[in-house]
Amino acid sequence: MKQKNAHTWERDELDWYVEPTKATHQLLTRERFMGPVWDPACGGGNIVNTLIERGHQAYGTDITRRVDSTVGWFHGERDFLQMINPVAGNIVCNPPFFRAKGAEAFIRKAHALAWGKIAMFVDIRFLAGSVRAENLFQELPPTRVWIVTPRVSCPPGKYLLDGGKAGNGSSDWCWIVWDKTAPAPTSPAMGWLTAADADWQSPSEQRATLRLTSSMSPEEAAA
C-alpha cells in the first residue's frame, strides 16, 4: 500500500486500520471486564491478544480472515452487522469507521448483542457530530469516555503487513465505554489515559522485577 506522506495513506477498502496494543493496555488498566470478551473486527488480533495477555478469555471474528489458520481464538469470518448470536457478552473493538457511519452501525449492533460492557476505539471527532449528539448518544448514552494520550498512530493493516511502521499519530483517539450492567448515566464521565496506563507487566515480568530489586542494595533500588 502506497504511503502518500508521513501520516496519510490510500484508503483501505474495508477500513482496516490498526490500533497499537498500548491503547488496549491503557483501557484495561482503567476498565474491568467480567467474563469473556469479543472483538468482532479483530483484524490481526491486537486487541484479542492483549486481552489474553492480560488474563481475559477473548475471541475474535472479522469479515475476512487476517490471522493464521492455527490461531485458536479466531471464531471465523463473520459479518458482524448480520450476526444474530453473540460470541461473548463483552465487546471491545476498533470498528471500521467508514466516515463515522460504520462505527455507529457497529455500536448499535453491539448494543443489540452484548450484555456486559462495550468499548469502541474511535477518532475523537466522532463525539462531536451534531446528528450523533441528538440521536445515537441520546438513545445510547455512554458511561465513560477515555481520551488516549499520547497521540497514537493507526496505519492501514495492509501497510503494516507490507513492512511499514507506525509513526507519530496525527489524529486523536478515544475509547467510548458503555456499561450495560450499570444504570444509564445522565452524562458520561470523562478521563485521560496516559503513558503510565500502558506500563503493564505480566506476572512473570513482575516476578523478574521483584527478584532484581530484592537483590539490589537500598541505594541501588532507590536510584
N, C-alpha and C positions, 0 to 999 in steps of 0.2 A: 504494500500500500504506500503510495507516494505521500510524503510529508510536504505540505505546502510551505510552512515556515516553522518557527520554533514551537508554536502552540496550536496550529491549525492543520487538520488532516482532511483528506477526502472523506465524505460522509459514508459511514458503514451502512449497507443496505438494510441490516437488521438492527441498527443502532446498538451494536455490541461495543460498549466502552467499559474499560476495566478499572475498577477502583483498587487502590493499594490495600494490602492486607492490614496496614496500620489503621486505616479508617474503621475497619471492623473491630480490631483490638480496642480502639478508643470507645466504640459503642458498648462493647461487652464489659468494659471497666465500669460503666455507669448504669447499664441495664441488665437485669436478671431475667432469664428465660426459663420457665418451668416446663419440662417435657421436651419432646423432640422439636427440631426447628427445620424448616423447609425453605430453600431458595428456589423459586420457580423460574428464574432466569439465570441459572448458575454459571453459564459460560465455562471458563476454565477451572472454576472451583475455588476462587479466592475466598469467598465468604464461607462456603461449606468447610473448606479445610481449616480456616481459622476457628470456626465454631468447634470442630472436632478437636483441634489443638487445645482449645480452652475447656475441654471436657464435656461438650454437649453431644448428644445424639443428633446428627444432622444429615439431611438428604438434599439432593438437587435434581431438578428437571430443567429442560430447556427445549425450545422449539427445534433445535438442531444439536446434535452431539458434538461437543468440543473437548471431551476428555477421553482418555484411553479406555479401551473396552474392558480393562481389568479393574477399573475403579468401582468399588463396591457400593459407594453411597449414591451413585447415579441411578435414578429411577426412570430413565427412559426419555425419549424425545416426545414431548407433550406441549401442545399449545395451551398455555395457562388459561387464556381467556375462554377456552372451550371446555375446561375441566369441570367435572361435577363432584368428584370425590377428592378431598384434600389428602395430601401426603402426611401432613403434620398440623398441629394446632397453632403453632407459631410460624410466622413468615418473616424472614429477613432477606432483603432483595435490593439490588441495583437495577431498577426496571428499565426496559428500553424506552427512551424518553419521547421520541417522535414528536418534537416540538410541544411537549407537555401533554399531548393527548394520550400517548402511550402510558406515561406514568400515571395519569388519572385513571385510565382503564384498569391498570394493574392494582391500584389502590382500592378501587371499587370491588374488583373481583376478590382481592384478598379479604376484604370485609365480609364477602359472601361465604368464604370458605374457612377462615381462621376463627378460632375461639379463644386464643390466648393473646399474645402480643404481635403486632405488626410493626416492622421498622423498614422504611423506604429511604434509600440513599438518592437524593435528587439535587440538582442545581438549585441554589438558594433562591434564584429568581422565580422558581415555581411557587414560592409562598406569596409572591407579590401580585399575581394575576387577579384582577378585579372580579372576573367571572367565577374563578375558583373560590375567592373570598365569599362571594354571595351564594354559592351553590355547594361545591364539594366540602369546604371547611365548615359550612353551616350544618350540612347533613351529617358529616363525619368529623366532628371536632377533634383535632389531635390532642393527645395527652401531654406530649413533650416535643420540643424541637431542640436538637443538639447541633450547634454550628461547628463544623470541622475546622480546626486550626492546627498547625499552619496549613495554608492552602495546599491542596494535593492536585496531582495531575492524573487524568483518566483518559489515556490514549485508546484508540481502537484496538480491539483484541488482535486483529489481523496484523497491525503494525508491530505489536509485541511478538507475535509468532514469527514474523519475518526478521526478528533480531533487534528491533527498535527498543529504545529505552525510554521510560517515563522521565520527563524533565521536571522543571518547576511549573506548578499549576498556574493557569491564567483565569480560572473560574473559581467561584466559591461554592461549597457544597455543604449539605446538612443531612442529618438523619431526622425524619419525621416519624414519631412513635405514637401508636395507638395501643392503649392497654384495655383490651376488651373485658378483662376481669375486674376492672375498676369502674366507678361511676363516670359518666361522660363529664368532662370538665367544662366550665363556662368559658375558659380561655386557656390556651396551652402554657405550661411552664417552659421557659427557655434557658438554655445554658450553653457553655462553650466547652468543646473537647479540645484539650491541649496536647502538646507533645508528650507530656508526662503520662497521659492516659494510655499511650501506646507502649509504655515501658513495662511490658509484661514478661515474666519469666515462667517457664514450665516448672513443674515440681523438681525435675532432675537438675535444672539450672539453678533453682533455689537451693537445693542441697549442695551443689558445687560451690555456690557463692558462700553458703554458710561454712563449709569446710575451709574455704580460702580465708575468710575473715577470722575464723576461730584459730587459725594457725599464725595469724599476724600478731605482732606486738600491739599494745594500745596506741602507740604513736603511729604505727603504720596504718591501722584501721581508721584512725581519725584524719589521716592525710587526704 
